[in-house]
Amino acid sequence: MLSSELPEEMTVKEVAKALGVRYMTVLRWIGDEWLEAFKRGGQWRIRREEFERFRREGNRPKKEEEEEGGEFIEDTIDQNN
């Protein structure tokens, strides 16, 4: 999916489908603060820019956390390679 085809805000289900992971995996990433999200109307939302950063960097903590010794998470975006 091209960036221009993505909505400005994505739901957890949309992110999970786009990355080929389970809904609960995305919720864990949000809870662990590896994927930045916010709530709108009681539902988690992820901004397109944050989704693209996360996809580009490959399931890793944000740069600041890496510098502080953050660990990589077990799941991988590209599970088929």
C-alpha positions in Angstrom: 0.0 0.0 0.0 1.4 3.4 -1.0 1.7 6.2 1.6 -0.7 8.3 -0.4 -3.4 5.6 -0.1 -3.2 5.5 3.7 -5.6 7.5 5.8 -4.3 10.3 8.0 -5.2 8.3 11.1 -5.3 4.5 11.2 -7.1 2.1 13.6 -5.3 -0.7 15.4 -7.0 -3.2 13.1 -5.9 -1.3 10.0 -2.3 -1.2 11.3 -2.4 -4.9 12.1 -3.6 -5.8 8.7 -1.1 -3.6 6.9 1.8 -5.1 8.9 0.5 -8.7 8.8 0.3 -9.0 12.6 -2.4 -9.6 15.1 -4.5 -6.8 16.6 -3.2 -7.7 20.1 0.4 -7.3 18.9 -0.3 -3.7 17.8 -1.9 -3.0 21.2 1.2 -4.4 22.9 3.4 -2.1 20.8 1.3 0.9 21.9 1.3 -0.2 25.5 5.1 -0.6 25.5 5.3 2.8 23.8 7.1 1.4 20.7 4.2 2.7 18.5 2.9 6.1 19.3 -0.9 6.3 19.4 -3.7 8.4 20.8 -7.4 7.7 21.7 -10.2 9.3 19.7 -13.7 8.4 20.8 -12.4 5.6 23.0 -10.5 4.0 20.1 -6.7 3.9 19.5 -5.5 5.8 16.5 -2.1 5.9 14.8 -1.1 8.8 12.7 0.1 7.9 9.1 3.5 9.4 9.8 4.0 7.3 12.9 2.9 4.2 11.0 5.4 4.9 8.2 8.2 5.5 10.7 7.4 2.2 12.5 7.2 0.3 9.2 10.4 1.8 7.9 12.4 1.2 11.1 11.1 -2.3 11.5 9.3 -2.9 14.8 11.9 -1.1 16.9 11.6 1.4 19.8 11.8 5.0 18.8 15.3 6.5 18.3 15.5 8.0 21.8 14.7 4.6 23.4 17.4 2.9 21.3 20.0 5.3 22.6 18.9 4.5 26.1 19.4 0.8 25.5 15.8 -0.1 24.4 15.5 -3.7 23.3 14.1 -4.9 19.9 10.7 -6.6 20.1 10.3 -10.2 19.2 7.8 -9.9 16.4 9.0 -8.7 13.0 7.1 -6.8 10.3 8.5 -8.9 7.5 7.8 -12.4 8.9 7.9 -14.0 5.4 11.6 -13.2 4.7 
